[in-house]
Amino acid sequence: MRIAVIEDNQALAQGIAFRLRDRGHAVDLLHDGREADSFLSQEGADLVVLDLNLPGMDGLDVLRALRRRGDGTPVILLTARSETAERVAGLDAGADDYLTKPFEMDELEARLRAMARRKNLEFAARDTLGPLVFDRTARQVLKDEQPLDIPRKEIATLECLFERRGRIVSKAQLITHVYGTGSDAEDSAIEPHVSRLRKRLERFGIRIKTARGLGYMLEIETP
């Protein structure tokens, strides 16, 4: 599952991302409200963890803009504000749930699972990848329950492409997913990972196509 974590406290955001990635989910980290609004309008997510107090654009405004676009993506608000009026404003703006800081990661996970169930989303650790299985929790690709020898950065590259399968993924998006938000890695840094991953997967009917000047797209043959 693809989860957008929008939180300006980078230590907290990284902690949430680490926990969710450890559970096998793809996580997009954003720390600014305007960037988050642009990301959600262009990329989207399955679930959103949204802080109310953001630079650039307030979390409530990000949420309202999301709902004005007719986007029903489940949103859980994170807030240090304990006043009832703030919680009510968030729920009235279209939030599905809220969590007041500080909180336990176990509770955040439980609330995300509950939102996923209500929206009939699959909060699963495994996905089928043609004849392969992508185990998000173990961060492995399996064939007949045996793991393939694929390095971690190639696994992260595959994860990003798989979450957006059928769509073009830019090198910048891949860099952010593999190296983290704010990384100073050049776009060319992703090319060796894509090249090696492409060679590993071709024999299983899984292709990584290059859209010259735009990025890459994952295609999976149907039997």
Z-matrix of the N, CA and C atoms (Angstrom, degrees):
N
C 1 1.453
C 2 1.524 1 109.62
N 3 1.326 2 116.18 1 143.66
C 4 1.459 3 121.85 2 -179.22
C 5 1.523 4 109.15 3 -99.04
N 6 1.338 5 116.05 4 120.72
C 7 1.459 6 121.68 5 -175.76
C 8 1.523 7 109.05 6 -121.86
N 9 1.323 8 116.84 7 127.13
C 10 1.459 9 121.81 8 175.38
C 11 1.524 10 108.41 9 -93.48
N 12 1.322 11 116.65 10 123.37
C 13 1.461 12 122.17 11 176.87
C 14 1.521 13 107.29 12 -108.56
N 15 1.336 14 116.39 13 114.02
C 16 1.460 15 122.43 14 -175.26
C 17 1.523 16 107.48 15 -114.95
N 18 1.316 17 115.55 16 101.35
C 19 1.474 18 121.80 17 -171.45
C 20 1.517 19 108.68 18 -154.20
N 21 1.356 20 117.47 19 127.71
C 22 1.466 21 119.45 20 -176.52
C 23 1.527 22 113.40 21 -83.28
N 24 1.322 23 117.83 22 -15.33
C 25 1.466 24 120.55 23 173.01
C 26 1.531 25 106.84 24 -79.60
N 27 1.336 26 115.83 25 101.98
C 28 1.456 27 119.49 26 -170.65
C 29 1.522 28 112.75 27 -65.78
N 30 1.336 29 117.47 28 -33.86
C 31 1.463 30 119.91 29 178.36
C 32 1.527 31 110.21 30 -64.16
N 33 1.337 32 116.58 31 -44.95
C 34 1.463 33 120.38 32 178.26
C 35 1.520 34 110.56 33 -64.98
N 36 1.341 35 116.61 34 -44.08
C 37 1.466 36 120.74 35 -179.62
C 38 1.529 37 110.86 36 -59.69
N 39 1.326 38 116.57 37 -44.50
C 40 1.462 39 120.24 38 179.30
C 41 1.521 40 110.84 39 -64.96
N 42 1.331 41 116.93 40 -37.10
C 43 1.467 42 120.06 41 177.87
C 44 1.515 43 111.95 42 -63.46
N 45 1.333 44 116.15 43 -43.64
C 46 1.470 45 120.38 44 178.14
C 47 1.525 46 109.71 45 -64.17
N 48 1.348 47 116.19 46 -45.36
C 49 1.464 48 120.24 47 -179.11
C 50 1.525 49 110.92 48 -61.03
N 51 1.322 50 117.01 49 -43.59
C 52 1.466 51 120.58 50 179.60
C 53 1.522 52 110.40 51 -59.26
N 54 1.316 53 117.28 52 -45.16
C 55 1.466 54 120.91 53 -179.07
C 56 1.524 55 111.23 54 -64.17
N 57 1.323 56 117.16 55 -45.39
C 58 1.466 57 120.16 56 -177.34
C 59 1.523 58 111.63 57 -70.36
N 60 1.333 59 116.84 58 -38.63
C 61 1.470 60 119.20 59 177.23
C 62 1.517 61 110.59 60 -66.39
N 63 1.333 62 116.08 61 -35.20
C 64 1.453 63 119.97 62 177.29
C 65 1.525 64 110.82 63 -63.87
N 66 1.325 65 116.36 64 -26.94
C 67 1.471 66 121.08 65 177.37
C 68 1.526 67 111.50 66 -87.00
N 69 1.347 68 116.09 67 -0.06
C 70 1.454 69 119.64 68 173.38
C 71 1.509 70 116.38 69 99.90
N 72 1.335 71 117.77 70 12.53
C 73 1.456 72 120.08 71 -177.71
C 74 1.526 73 111.23 72 -99.58
N 75 1.318 74 115.14 73 151.19
C 76 1.464 75 120.69 74 172.39
C 77 1.521 76 107.79 75 -83.16
N 78 1.328 77 117.23 76 132.21
C 79 1.468 78 121.31 77 -176.17
C 80 1.524 79 110.01 78 -125.46
N 81 1.336 80 115.14 79 129.50
C 82 1.464 81 121.48 80 172.65
C 83 1.523 82 107.12 81 -106.05
N 84 1.333 83 117.17 82 124.25
C 85 1.457 84 122.29 83 -178.77
C 86 1.524 85 110.50 84 -100.79
N 87 1.336 86 116.04 85 130.92
C 88 1.458 87 121.02 86 175.82
C 89 1.526 88 107.66 87 -136.68
N 90 1.352 89 115.30 88 144.69
C 91 1.451 90 119.38 89 -173.91
C 92 1.524 91 113.30 90 -122.06
N 93 1.324 92 117.62 91 0.66
C 94 1.464 93 122.41 92 -176.08
C 95 1.530 94 108.95 93 -131.16
N 96 1.329 95 116.67 94 137.83
C 97 1.457 96 120.70 95 -175.59
C 98 1.515 97 114.16 96 -62.97
N 99 1.321 98 117.13 97 -41.53
C 100 1.476 99 119.24 98 -179.65
C 101 1.527 100 111.35 99 -67.48
N 102 1.330 101 115.94 100 -41.23
C 103 1.462 102 119.14 101 176.57
C 104 1.524 103 110.50 102 -62.81
N 105 1.331 104 116.16 103 -39.04
C 106 1.459 105 120.36 104 179.48
C 107 1.525 106 111.09 105 -64.46
N 108 1.328 107 116.85 106 -42.71
C 109 1.464 108 120.84 107 179.35
C 110 1.525 109 110.59 108 -61.54
N 111 1.336 110 116.06 109 -43.79
C 112 1.464 111 120.47 110 178.35
C 113 1.524 112 110.66 111 -63.78
N 114 1.334 113 116.59 112 -44.13
C 115 1.465 114 120.62 113 -179.45
C 116 1.526 115 110.95 114 -61.53
N 117 1.321 116 117.19 115 -46.99
C 118 1.462 117 120.47 116 -176.90
C 119 1.530 118 111.57 117 -66.33
N 120 1.332 119 116.94 118 -33.23
C 121 1.470 120 119.44 119 179.82
C 122 1.525 121 112.00 120 -74.12
N 123 1.354 122 116.58 121 -29.17
C 124 1.460 123 120.04 122 -176.05
C 125 1.523 124 113.66 123 -100.10
N 126 1.333 125 116.88 124 -38.42
C 127 1.464 126 121.34 125 -173.84
C 128 1.528 127 112.55 126 -103.71
N 129 1.328 128 115.74 127 -50.39
C 130 1.445 129 119.99 128 -178.66
C 131 1.524 130 112.46 129 81.29
N 132 1.321 131 115.80 130 174.32
C 133 1.460 132 122.58 131 -179.04
C 134 1.524 133 108.35 132 -157.63
N 135 1.327 134 116.36 133 168.55
C 136 1.467 135 120.31 134 175.42
C 137 1.519 136 111.09 135 -84.94
N 138 1.329 137 115.81 136 -36.19
C 139 1.462 138 122.95 137 177.24
C 140 1.520 139 108.54 138 -140.62
N 141 1.339 140 116.70 139 152.49
C 142 1.461 141 121.00 140 179.19
C 143 1.524 142 109.51 141 -128.35
N 144 1.336 143 115.04 142 130.16
C 145 1.461 144 122.35 143 170.50
C 146 1.522 145 105.27 144 -105.76
N 147 1.339 146 117.69 145 115.59
C 148 1.470 147 121.48 146 -167.62
C 149 1.526 148 111.82 147 -126.73
N 150 1.326 149 116.20 148 119.74
C 151 1.456 150 121.51 149 173.89
C 152 1.527 151 109.03 150 -77.96
N 153 1.339 152 117.28 151 143.78
C 154 1.463 153 120.06 152 179.23
C 155 1.523 154 112.28 153 -78.12
N 156 1.311 155 116.83 154 -35.85
C 157 1.465 156 120.84 155 -173.78
C 158 1.521 157 110.22 156 -95.84
N 159 1.342 158 116.23 157 90.78
C 160 1.463 159 121.88 158 -176.09
C 161 1.517 160 110.67 159 -121.06
N 162 1.328 161 117.48 160 149.00
C 163 1.466 162 120.12 161 171.55
C 164 1.524 163 110.18 162 -75.89
N 165 1.327 164 115.63 163 155.97
C 166 1.467 165 120.00 164 175.03
C 167 1.510 166 113.70 165 84.96
N 168 1.322 167 116.19 166 -47.98
C 169 1.471 168 121.38 167 -178.21
C 170 1.525 169 107.06 168 -160.31
N 171 1.304 170 116.88 169 125.32
C 172 1.453 171 121.50 170 -177.50
C 173 1.523 172 111.78 171 -60.72
N 174 1.340 173 116.30 172 147.16
C 175 1.455 174 120.84 173 -179.30
C 176 1.521 175 113.40 174 -57.14
N 177 1.333 176 117.07 175 -37.23
C 178 1.462 177 119.56 176 177.88
C 179 1.524 178 111.23 177 -62.89
N 180 1.332 179 116.14 178 -39.06
C 181 1.465 180 119.58 179 178.79
C 182 1.533 181 110.94 180 -68.29
N 183 1.339 182 116.97 181 -36.58
C 184 1.465 183 120.68 182 174.91
C 185 1.522 184 109.68 183 -60.48
N 186 1.328 185 115.86 184 -44.66
C 187 1.463 186 121.15 185 -179.76
C 188 1.526 187 111.33 186 -64.93
N 189 1.315 188 116.57 187 -45.61
C 190 1.476 189 119.71 188 -179.78
C 191 1.524 190 110.94 189 -61.83
N 192 1.331 191 117.08 190 -41.15
C 193 1.457 192 120.53 191 179.09
C 194 1.526 193 110.85 192 -63.44
N 195 1.343 194 116.06 193 -39.36
C 196 1.464 195 120.92 194 177.74
C 197 1.516 196 110.77 195 -59.78
N 198 1.324 197 116.36 196 -46.52
C 199 1.472 198 120.40 197 -178.09
C 200 1.533 199 111.74 198 -71.15
N 201 1.331 200 117.46 199 -33.77
C 202 1.477 201 119.53 200 177.57
C 203 1.520 202 111.31 201 -63.05
N 204 1.331 203 116.56 202 -29.91
C 205 1.471 204 119.95 203 177.58
C 206 1.520 205 111.71 204 -77.21
N 207 1.325 206 117.08 205 -1.14
C 208 1.459 207 120.57 206 -178.81
C 209 1.511 208 112.89 207 79.28
N 210 1.325 209 116.83 208 17.47
C 211 1.456 210 122.23 209 -178.70
C 212 1.527 211 109.17 210 -87.93
N 213 1.329 212 116.18 211 116.43
C 214 1.456 213 121.15 212 -177.66
C 215 1.516 214 114.28 213 -96.12
N 216 1.344 215 118.31 214 17.86
C 217 1.467 216 121.60 215 179.81
C 218 1.526 217 110.17 216 -52.30
N 219 1.329 218 118.43 217 130.96
C 220 1.467 219 120.72 218 179.24
C 221 1.523 220 111.43 219 -61.46
N 222 1.340 221 116.13 220 135.32
C 223 1.461 222 122.53 221 -177.89
C 224 1.520 223 110.23 222 -128.88
N 225 1.333 224 115.96 223 129.61
C 226 1.458 225 121.01 224 170.28
C 227 1.522 226 107.84 225 -111.58
N 228 1.320 227 116.25 226 128.80
C 229 1.455 228 121.52 227 -178.97
C 230 1.516 229 110.93 228 -89.22
N 231 1.333 230 115.59 229 140.29
C 232 1.458 231 122.02 230 171.05
C 233 1.522 232 107.25 231 -111.21
N 234 1.318 233 116.62 232 130.00
C 235 1.452 234 119.04 233 -178.66
C 236 1.508 235 112.08 234 -149.07
N 237 1.320 236 115.18 235 144.53
C 238 1.457 237 120.93 236 172.75
C 239 1.524 238 109.58 237 -91.20
N 240 1.303 239 116.40 238 -3.32
C 241 1.468 240 121.48 239 -178.57
C 242 1.525 241 108.93 240 -84.91
N 243 1.313 242 116.36 241 122.34
C 244 1.466 243 119.65 242 -174.63
C 245 1.527 244 112.80 243 -97.68
N 246 1.350 245 117.49 244 -7.82
C 247 1.459 246 119.90 245 -176.93
C 248 1.526 247 111.17 246 -65.17
N 249 1.326 248 115.38 247 139.68
C 250 1.462 249 121.33 248 -179.95
C 251 1.525 250 111.12 249 -58.30
N 252 1.342 251 117.25 250 -38.34
C 253 1.466 252 120.87 251 -177.10
C 254 1.524 253 111.49 252 -59.83
N 255 1.352 254 117.16 253 -37.97
C 256 1.457 255 120.37 254 -179.92
C 257 1.520 256 110.98 255 -67.80
N 258 1.324 257 116.76 256 -40.99
C 259 1.470 258 119.69 257 179.11
C 260 1.526 259 110.51 258 -65.69
N 261 1.326 260 115.68 259 -41.76
C 262 1.465 261 120.23 260 179.21
C 263 1.521 262 110.28 261 -63.21
N 264 1.336 263 117.13 262 -41.48
C 265 1.474 264 120.75 263 179.35
C 266 1.523 265 110.40 264 -60.94
N 267 1.317 266 116.58 265 -41.14
C 268 1.460 267 119.93 266 179.27
C 269 1.511 268 112.50 267 -65.24
N 270 1.324 269 116.54 268 -43.81
C 271 1.469 270 120.00 269 179.21
C 272 1.521 271 110.98 270 -67.36
N 273 1.343 272 116.49 271 -39.03
C 274 1.463 273 119.93 272 178.01
C 275 1.527 274 111.77 273 -66.01
N 276 1.333 275 116.71 274 -28.60
C 277 1.468 276 120.62 275 179.65
C 278 1.527 277 111.92 276 -77.42
N 279 1.337 278 116.33 277 -9.49
C 280 1.462 279 118.87 278 175.50
C 281 1.511 280 115.80 279 119.06
N 282 1.351 281 117.98 280 7.95
C 283 1.465 282 119.69 281 177.25
C 284 1.528 283 109.98 282 -68.94
N 285 1.317 284 116.17 283 149.43
C 286 1.462 285 121.32 284 178.86
C 287 1.525 286 111.44 285 -90.63
N 288 1.330 287 116.17 286 -24.65
C 289 1.464 288 120.50 287 -177.74
C 290 1.526 289 107.80 288 -164.81
N 291 1.323 290 117.34 289 170.15
C 292 1.453 291 121.12 290 176.34
C 293 1.522 292 109.28 291 -145.90
N 294 1.326 293 115.12 292 159.01
C 295 1.462 294 122.26 293 179.65
C 296 1.532 295 106.75 294 -142.82
N 297 1.327 296 115.98 295 127.89
C 298 1.454 297 120.94 296 -178.45
C 299 1.525 298 110.37 297 -92.08
N 300 1.325 299 116.96 298 132.11
C 301 1.458 300 122.02 299 178.26
C 302 1.529 301 109.30 300 -75.05
N 303 1.332 302 117.71 301 147.11
C 304 1.478 303 127.81 302 -6.44
C 305 1.521 304 110.32 303 -76.99
N 306 1.342 305 116.29 304 155.35
C 307 1.457 306 121.06 305 -179.05
C 308 1.521 307 108.99 306 -140.77
N 309 1.320 308 115.62 307 163.81
C 310 1.457 309 121.85 308 176.54
C 311 1.525 310 109.21 309 -89.74
N 312 1.328 311 117.11 310 140.92
C 313 1.465 312 120.73 311 178.89
C 314 1.526 313 111.30 312 -60.26
N 315 1.311 314 117.35 313 -34.39
C 316 1.469 315 120.52 314 179.07
C 317 1.524 316 110.69 315 -59.65
N 318 1.346 317 116.18 316 -39.40
C 319 1.462 318 119.04 317 -179.94
C 320 1.522 319 110.96 318 -69.86
N 321 1.339 320 116.82 319 -40.47
C 322 1.462 321 118.95 320 177.13
C 323 1.522 322 110.21 321 -59.43
N 324 1.324 323 116.59 322 -46.45
C 325 1.467 324 119.90 323 178.76
C 326 1.521 325 111.42 324 -59.08
N 327 1.331 326 116.76 325 -44.03
C 328 1.465 327 120.85 326 -178.75
C 329 1.518 328 110.88 327 -61.80
N 330 1.328 329 116.68 328 -41.03
C 331 1.470 330 120.07 329 179.63
C 332 1.533 331 111.41 330 -68.59
N 333 1.327 332 117.39 331 -37.20
C 334 1.464 333 120.50 332 176.18
C 335 1.524 334 110.56 333 -64.72
N 336 1.338 335 116.75 334 -40.75
C 337 1.470 336 119.53 335 177.39
C 338 1.524 337 110.61 336 -62.61
N 339 1.319 338 116.61 337 -41.13
C 340 1.465 339 120.32 338 179.99
C 341 1.524 340 111.01 339 -64.20
N 342 1.337 341 117.33 340 -42.08
C 343 1.463 342 120.37 341 177.55
C 344 1.516 343 110.79 342 -63.50
N 345 1.329 344 116.42 343 -41.39
C 346 1.466 345 120.09 344 179.73
C 347 1.527 346 110.52 345 -61.92
N 348 1.330 347 116.64 346 -40.98
C 349 1.480 348 119.41 347 179.06
C 350 1.519 349 110.76 348 -63.94
N 351 1.329 350 116.83 349 -42.57
C 352 1.466 351 120.12 350 -178.54
C 353 1.522 352 111.31 351 -63.50
N 354 1.320 353 117.21 352 -31.82
C 355 1.465 354 121.70 353 -178.46
C 356 1.532 355 111.64 354 -96.72
N 357 1.331 356 116.38 355 7.78
C 358 1.470 357 121.73 356 -179.09
C 359 1.527 358 112.05 357 56.75
N 360 1.342 359 116.08 358 38.03
C 361 1.455 360 120.95 359 176.02
C 362 1.517 361 109.31 360 -92.24
N 363 1.316 362 115.26 361 148.73
C 364 1.466 363 120.75 362 -179.67
C 365 1.520 364 109.30 363 -87.49
N 366 1.347 365 116.03 364 112.70
C 367 1.463 366 120.94 365 -179.88
C 368 1.521 367 108.29 366 -99.69
N 369 1.318 368 114.63 367 50.17
C 370 1.466 369 120.21 368 -171.45
C 371 1.514 370 111.99 369 -95.72
N 372 1.336 371 113.65 370 158.79
C 373 1.457 372 119.66 371 -178.53
C 374 1.519 373 112.06 372 -91.67
N 375 1.348 374 117.99 373 -14.16
C 376 1.461 375 120.50 374 -176.15
C 377 1.520 376 111.39 375 -125.12
N 378 1.329 377 114.71 376 145.83
C 379 1.463 378 121.36 377 175.30
C 380 1.514 379 108.79 378 -133.30
N 381 1.333 380 116.20 379 148.01
C 382 1.463 381 121.25 380 175.89
C 383 1.520 382 109.26 381 -83.29
N 384 1.305 383 115.02 382 134.66
C 385 1.461 384 122.52 383 -178.15
C 386 1.524 385 106.55 384 -127.99
N 387 1.356 386 116.30 385 76.90
C 388 1.459 387 119.53 386 -172.67
C 389 1.516 388 109.06 387 61.79
N 390 1.337 389 118.48 388 -126.12
C 391 1.464 390 121.17 389 178.99
C 392 1.533 391 112.34 390 -81.84
N 393 1.335 392 116.76 391 0.82
C 394 1.455 393 121.62 392 -177.86
C 395 1.523 394 111.13 393 -105.94
N 396 1.314 395 115.25 394 166.88
C 397 1.459 396 121.82 395 174.11
C 398 1.512 397 108.19 396 -123.01
N 399 1.325 398 116.58 397 130.27
C 400 1.458 399 121.91 398 177.83
C 401 1.525 400 107.73 399 -99.67
N 402 1.323 401 116.26 400 108.52
C 403 1.463 402 122.50 401 179.41
C 404 1.524 403 107.71 402 -92.45
N 405 1.340 404 116.47 403 105.54
C 406 1.462 405 120.86 404 -175.32
C 407 1.523 406 112.18 405 -71.06
N 408 1.324 407 116.66 406 -35.75
C 409 1.459 408 119.81 407 -178.08
C 410 1.521 409 111.18 408 -66.70
N 411 1.328 410 116.46 409 -48.17
C 412 1.473 411 120.75 410 178.90
C 413 1.524 412 111.88 411 -80.67
N 414 1.358 413 116.25 412 -11.31
C 415 1.459 414 122.73 413 -175.95
C 416 1.525 415 109.82 414 52.84
N 417 1.344 416 113.15 415 56.04
C 418 1.459 417 121.34 416 179.62
C 419 1.522 418 109.70 417 -136.67
N 420 1.329 419 115.01 418 154.86
C 421 1.459 420 121.87 419 169.93
C 422 1.525 421 106.65 420 -108.99
N 423 1.333 422 116.14 421 128.41
C 424 1.461 423 121.48 422 -173.97
C 425 1.518 424 111.47 423 -114.25
N 426 1.326 425 115.21 424 144.84
C 427 1.467 426 122.66 425 169.86
C 428 1.515 427 106.50 426 -126.65
N 429 1.346 428 115.14 427 117.68
C 430 1.468 429 120.31 428 -176.16
C 431 1.531 430 110.36 429 53.19
N 432 1.330 431 115.27 430 43.22
C 433 1.472 432 124.27 431 177.59
C 434 1.520 433 113.91 432 67.02
N 435 1.321 434 117.20 433 10.33
C 436 1.457 435 120.78 434 176.48
C 437 1.532 436 108.81 435 -108.49
N 438 1.353 437 117.64 436 127.96
C 439 1.466 438 119.52 437 -177.32
C 440 1.527 439 113.05 438 -70.11
N 441 1.334 440 115.30 439 138.79
C 442 1.454 441 120.73 440 171.92
C 443 1.527 442 108.55 441 -82.38
N 444 1.315 443 116.12 442 150.51
C 445 1.459 444 121.07 443 -178.78
C 446 1.530 445 109.06 444 -84.66
N 447 1.338 446 115.46 445 90.08
C 448 1.461 447 121.57 446 -178.52
C 449 1.528 448 108.46 447 -125.07
N 450 1.329 449 118.62 448 122.68
C 451 1.468 450 121.57 449 -179.67
C 452 1.528 451 112.49 450 -60.79
N 453 1.332 452 116.25 451 159.60
C 454 1.459 453 122.18 452 -172.78
C 455 1.531 454 113.10 453 -62.35
N 456 1.334 455 118.13 454 -39.33
C 457 1.462 456 118.59 455 -178.72
C 458 1.524 457 110.96 456 -69.09
N 459 1.316 458 117.16 457 -31.47
C 460 1.466 459 119.46 458 175.51
C 461 1.528 460 110.42 459 -71.97
N 462 1.331 461 117.00 460 -35.30
C 463 1.469 462 120.53 461 175.17
C 464 1.526 463 109.58 462 -62.12
N 465 1.336 464 116.97 463 -44.18
C 466 1.465 465 120.88 464 178.79
C 467 1.524 466 111.02 465 -63.54
N 468 1.340 467 116.62 466 -38.26
C 469 1.467 468 120.96 467 176.99
C 470 1.523 469 110.33 468 -62.82
N 471 1.330 470 115.71 469 -46.07
C 472 1.464 471 120.27 470 178.68
C 473 1.524 472 110.86 471 -61.72
N 474 1.320 473 116.75 472 -41.84
C 475 1.460 474 121.39 473 -179.59
C 476 1.522 475 111.10 474 -58.06
N 477 1.330 476 116.18 475 -45.20
C 478 1.464 477 120.75 476 179.92
C 479 1.530 478 111.34 477 -64.30
N 480 1.335 479 116.48 478 -44.74
C 481 1.469 480 120.78 479 179.48
C 482 1.529 481 111.03 480 -65.73
N 483 1.342 482 115.81 481 -38.80
C 484 1.464 483 119.90 482 -177.41
C 485 1.522 484 111.19 483 -67.86
N 486 1.338 485 116.85 484 -40.52
C 487 1.465 486 120.26 485 179.51
C 488 1.525 487 111.36 486 -62.22
N 489 1.330 488 116.31 487 -25.26
C 490 1.470 489 120.76 488 -178.40
C 491 1.527 490 110.77 489 -116.48
N 492 1.328 491 117.31 490 27.05
C 493 1.465 492 120.96 491 -175.07
C 494 1.531 493 110.95 492 -55.62
N 495 1.333 494 113.48 493 140.19
C 496 1.454 495 119.30 494 -177.31
C 497 1.514 496 113.42 495 86.21
N 498 1.351 497 116.17 496 -5.05
C 499 1.468 498 121.09 497 178.00
C 500 1.526 499 109.29 498 -123.74
N 501 1.314 500 116.17 499 154.49
C 502 1.456 501 120.38 500 177.64
C 503 1.525 502 109.58 501 -76.36
N 504 1.326 503 115.25 502 132.74
C 505 1.462 504 122.11 503 178.41
C 506 1.532 505 107.24 504 -113.19
N 507 1.313 506 116.95 505 124.00
C 508 1.459 507 120.17 506 -177.98
C 509 1.529 508 110.97 507 -74.24
N 510 1.327 509 115.31 508 160.15
C 511 1.461 510 119.63 509 175.93
C 512 1.523 511 110.78 510 -61.51
N 513 1.332 512 116.72 511 -35.86
C 514 1.464 513 120.36 512 179.81
C 515 1.527 514 110.71 513 -63.09
N 516 1.329 515 117.15 514 -40.22
C 517 1.462 516 120.28 515 178.19
C 518 1.524 517 110.90 516 -64.64
N 519 1.319 518 115.91 517 -41.53
C 520 1.460 519 120.04 518 178.93
C 521 1.534 520 111.10 519 -65.03
N 522 1.326 521 116.50 520 -42.26
C 523 1.468 522 120.63 521 178.37
C 524 1.529 523 109.94 522 -59.21
N 525 1.328 524 116.92 523 -45.59
C 526 1.463 525 120.87 524 179.95
C 527 1.516 526 110.87 525 -61.24
N 528 1.336 527 116.75 526 -42.08
C 529 1.461 528 120.26 527 -177.76
C 530 1.522 529 112.25 528 -70.69
N 531 1.315 530 116.67 529 -40.07
C 532 1.463 531 120.77 530 -175.26
C 533 1.522 532 112.17 531 -81.78
N 534 1.353 533 116.12 532 -40.91
C 535 1.461 534 120.16 533 -173.63
C 536 1.522 535 114.04 534 -105.69
N 537 1.356 536 116.66 535 -12.77
C 538 1.455 537 119.87 536 178.25
C 539 1.519 538 112.69 537 102.84
N 540 1.351 539 114.68 538 154.10
C 541 1.459 540 121.00 539 178.81
C 542 1.520 541 110.25 540 -61.78
N 543 1.327 542 116.25 541 134.99
C 544 1.460 543 120.19 542 178.36
C 545 1.516 544 114.05 543 84.70
N 546 1.336 545 117.25 544 3.98
C 547 1.460 546 119.35 545 179.94
C 548 1.523 547 110.36 546 -63.95
N 549 1.347 548 115.67 547 145.32
C 550 1.466 549 119.27 548 177.75
C 551 1.527 550 111.60 549 -95.81
N 552 1.337 551 116.56 550 14.62
C 553 1.470 552 120.30 551 177.90
C 554 1.531 553 109.97 552 -64.24
N 555 1.318 554 116.13 553 139.36
C 556 1.471 555 121.38 554 177.10
C 557 1.531 556 109.75 555 -72.31
N 558 1.339 557 115.69 556 153.58
C 559 1.467 558 120.01 557 178.20
C 560 1.526 559 111.55 558 -55.87
N 561 1.341 560 115.74 559 -33.51
C 562 1.468 561 120.04 560 -177.58
C 563 1.530 562 112.16 561 -65.96
N 564 1.340 563 116.94 562 -16.88
C 565 1.471 564 120.17 563 -178.46
C 566 1.520 565 112.07 564 -64.38
N 567 1.333 566 116.52 565 -23.98
C 568 1.462 567 119.60 566 -177.02
C 569 1.529 568 111.41 567 -83.00
N 570 1.321 569 117.75 568 -19.43
C 571 1.464 570 121.01 569 -172.69
C 572 1.534 571 113.76 570 -60.49
N 573 1.358 572 119.90 571 -43.79
C 574 1.474 573 118.34 572 178.49
C 575 1.530 574 112.88 573 -63.31
N 576 1.343 575 117.04 574 -36.36
C 577 1.469 576 119.88 575 179.22
C 578 1.529 577 110.76 576 -64.29
N 579 1.338 578 115.65 577 -43.30
C 580 1.465 579 120.23 578 179.45
C 581 1.526 580 110.35 579 -64.61
N 582 1.332 581 116.42 580 -43.80
C 583 1.465 582 120.88 581 -178.24
C 584 1.525 583 111.69 582 -61.22
N 585 1.331 584 116.82 583 -47.16
C 586 1.465 585 119.95 584 -178.94
C 587 1.528 586 110.86 585 -68.48
N 588 1.329 587 116.61 586 -38.96
C 589 1.464 588 120.30 587 179.41
C 590 1.522 589 110.59 588 -64.91
N 591 1.322 590 116.50 589 -40.42
C 592 1.464 591 121.16 590 178.68
C 593 1.534 592 110.94 591 -57.73
N 594 1.323 593 116.40 592 -45.50
C 595 1.469 594 120.62 593 -179.82
C 596 1.526 595 111.68 594 -64.28
N 597 1.324 596 117.21 595 -36.44
C 598 1.467 597 120.60 596 -178.64
C 599 1.535 598 111.79 597 -68.44
N 600 1.343 599 116.12 598 -33.50
C 601 1.460 600 119.72 599 -169.67
C 602 1.527 601 114.41 600 -97.05
N 603 1.327 602 117.27 601 -18.05
C 604 1.472 603 120.35 602 -174.57
C 605 1.521 604 112.21 603 -56.51
N 606 1.320 605 118.07 604 -39.64
C 607 1.471 606 119.77 605 -176.27
C 608 1.520 607 112.95 606 -68.89
N 609 1.343 608 116.59 607 -10.94
C 610 1.464 609 120.34 608 178.20
C 611 1.530 610 111.56 609 -101.60
N 612 1.330 611 116.71 610 10.81
C 613 1.463 612 120.34 611 179.49
C 614 1.518 613 113.45 612 76.65
N 615 1.332 614 115.84 613 22.36
C 616 1.463 615 121.40 614 179.51
C 617 1.523 616 106.98 615 -113.51
N 618 1.326 617 116.24 616 119.67
C 619 1.468 618 120.31 617 -173.40
C 620 1.526 619 111.15 618 -117.66
N 621 1.319 620 114.73 619 141.52
C 622 1.466 621 121.18 620 172.26
C 623 1.519 622 106.77 621 -110.12
N 624 1.317 623 115.88 622 107.63
C 625 1.456 624 120.83 623 -178.12
C 626 1.525 625 110.43 624 -90.89
N 627 1.321 626 115.57 625 143.90
C 628 1.458 627 121.54 626 177.59
C 629 1.519 628 109.39 627 -97.14
N 630 1.320 629 115.99 628 125.42
C 631 1.464 630 122.05 629 171.75
C 632 1.524 631 105.47 630 -101.25
N 633 1.303 632 116.05 631 98.40
C 634 1.463 633 120.76 632 -169.53
C 635 1.525 634 111.94 633 -53.85
N 636 1.321 635 115.00 634 126.52
C 637 1.457 636 120.81 635 179.50
C 638 1.516 637 114.22 636 82.29
N 639 1.339 638 116.46 637 -7.76
C 640 1.466 639 119.89 638 -176.70
C 641 1.526 640 112.85 639 -116.41
N 642 1.351 641 116.46 640 -44.17
C 643 1.457 642 119.35 641 -178.62
C 644 1.510 643 111.65 642 150.75
N 645 1.346 644 115.45 643 -142.17
C 646 1.464 645 120.95 644 -174.62
C 647 1.527 646 110.15 645 -134.73
N 648 1.344 647 114.89 646 158.89
C 649 1.457 648 119.61 647 178.34
C 650 1.534 649 108.76 648 -141.64
N 651 1.306 650 115.60 649 135.00
C 652 1.456 651 121.81 650 178.58
C 653 1.519 652 110.08 651 -89.30
N 654 1.345 653 115.81 652 130.46
C 655 1.464 654 121.48 653 176.70
C 656 1.524 655 108.48 654 -126.72
N 657 1.325 656 116.23 655 134.48
C 658 1.472 657 121.70 656 -178.85
C 659 1.517 658 108.01 657 -118.81
N 660 1.331 659 115.75 658 123.15
C 661 1.470 660 119.93 659 178.72
C 662 1.510 661 110.04 660 -67.20
N 663 1.345 662 115.67 661 138.92
C 664 1.465 663 120.25 662 173.59
C 665 1.510 664 108.27 663 -96.48
N 666 1.355 665 117.01 664 137.21
C 667 1.464 666 119.59 665 -177.15
C 668 1.519 667 111.69 666 -65.31
